[in-house]
């Protein structure tokens, strides 16, 4: 693949070239996935520095282990496995009980701002912040499954495998997470 095609190359080709040690393809792969990985961690933990560190750690694991991926069509699932395990390792190291302290006054300030500033971009940024606070208030087990389902679009079966739980448990946790989020967000929507 010529240098100029990396940016426009299809994902499967980029992954295959990365597995063969092509540095430019690997750089392109990381460029394509880093925002998604960062976003997922930002919905799982509050501290911006931890989000950046977790993202870097997950991307390094991806680079180190890309040759172990057996089927390029399973890349997204494989990457989600890396992200999930990286987050679980982080919570074990930090003895996180799954709860994050958040300032209720900040949420009320955000509520007052919504719709007051011009432009949709500002509105969506404020809503995203409110949703992020609501997600961070969930216990870790609920937060993980709802992020995997709603932000990553994974099936119940895939979430079950990633979290080492039954499908029934996944469905129950997602339902509980949705209920708690609805309660948190009822003033905003």
N, C-alpha and C positions, 0 to 999 in steps of 0.2 A: 504494500500500500504506500503510495507516494506521500511525502510529508504533508502536502496540502490537503489530503483527504482525511486526515485524522479527525478534524473538526466536524466533517460531514459524514464520516463513516458510521455504519449502523453499529449498534451496541454489541451485538454478538461478535462481530469482527474485531471490535476494539478489545473485548474480553479475551478472545482467542489469541490475539497478538500480545496482549499483556501476559498471558500464561506462557508464551514463548520467550518472554524476557525483553520485549520491545518497550524501551523506556518511554518513547513518545506516546505509544498507545496507553501505557500505564498512567502517564500524566493526564491524558485525555479522560481516561476512566475516572480518575480521582476528581478531575474538574467537574465531570458530569454528576457524580454522586455526592460530593461534599455538602452541597446545600441541603439535600434531602436528609442526610445523616445529621447535620447540625440542627435542622428543624425538629427532627424526631427527639433528639436529646433536649432541646429547649422546652419541649412539652413534658419532659420527664423530670427535669431538675431546674431549680430556680436560679442558682448562681451562674452568672454568665461565664466566669472563668472555668467552672466545672464543665459547662456545656462545651466550651472550646477544647478543654483537655480531653473530655470523653470523645469528641469528634476526632481529634488528632489520634487518639489511641485506636479507635475503630478503623480509621483510614490506614494506619500503620499495620494493623492486623490484616486488613484486606490486601495490602501490598505483599506482606509476608506470606500469606496463605493462598494467594490467587491460583497457584498451581494445584492446590488440593480440590478445587472446584471441578467436579466431574462432568457436569452438563451446563453449558453456558446459558441454556434456557432457564435454569434454576437460580440464576445469579441474584435476583431480587430476594428470593427466599433465603439464600445463603448469606447475603449481606444483612438481612434482618436478624438472622441468627447471631451474627457477629455483634450487631448493635445491642441486641437483647442481652447477650452474655456479658458484654462490656458494662452495660448498665447494672446488671446484677452484681458483678464484681465490685463496682463502685459502691453500691449500697452496702455490701458486706464490709468493705474497708472502712466506710464512714459510719457504720452502726446506725444507719438511717432507719427510723421506724416507719418510713413511708409517709410521714406527715411533714408538711412544710409550713413554717410560720409565715403568715402573710398579714398585711396591714389592712384591716377592714376599712379604715378611713381612706386609704388609697383607692380602694374599689369605689367608695362613694364619690371621691373626687373625679374619678374616671367617668362615673355615671353622669355627673353633672356636666362634664365636658362633651359627652357624646352628642353629636348633632349641633354643637355650638360653634365648632370651627368649620370653616369652609372646605368643601371638597370631599369627595368620597374616600380618597386615599387616607385622609386623617381619620375618618369615621371607621374604616376597616382596621386601621392600626390600633385604635382605641378598643374596638371590639375584640381584636385578637389578644390584646393585653388582658382584658377581662376574662376571656375564655382560658387563657394561659393560667391566670390566677386560680380559676375554678378547677382546672385540671390538676394544678399543683396541690390543691387542698385535698384531693382524693388520696386514700391509702394507696401505697405502692402497687399492690396487686390489681386494684381497679384501674389505676392510672395506666399501667402497662397494657392491659388488654384493650382499653378504649383507644389508646394511641395506635396500637397495632391494627385495630379494626377500622377506625374512622380516618386516620391519617395515612396509614400504609395500605389500606384496602385489603388486608389479609382475610382469608376465610376462617371460619371457626376452627376447622381442622388444622390449618397452618398455625394458628395462635395456640391451639392445644399442644402441638408438637414443640413450639418454641418455649412455652411456659411449663412444659411437663405436667399438664393438668388434663382432666377429661374435658370433652366437648361440653358436657352439661355444666361443669364448673365455669368454663369460658363464657357460655351463654348467660349464666347467672351473674357473673361478675360484670359483664357488659351491661346487662339490664340494671344492676345496682348502680353502676357508674353513670349510666344515662339518667337514672332517676336523681342521683345526687347533683349531677351537672344541671339538670333542669331546675332543681330547687335553687341552686346557686345563681342561675342565670335568669330566673323568672322576672326579675326587676328590669332586666336589660333587653328582653325580647318579648 
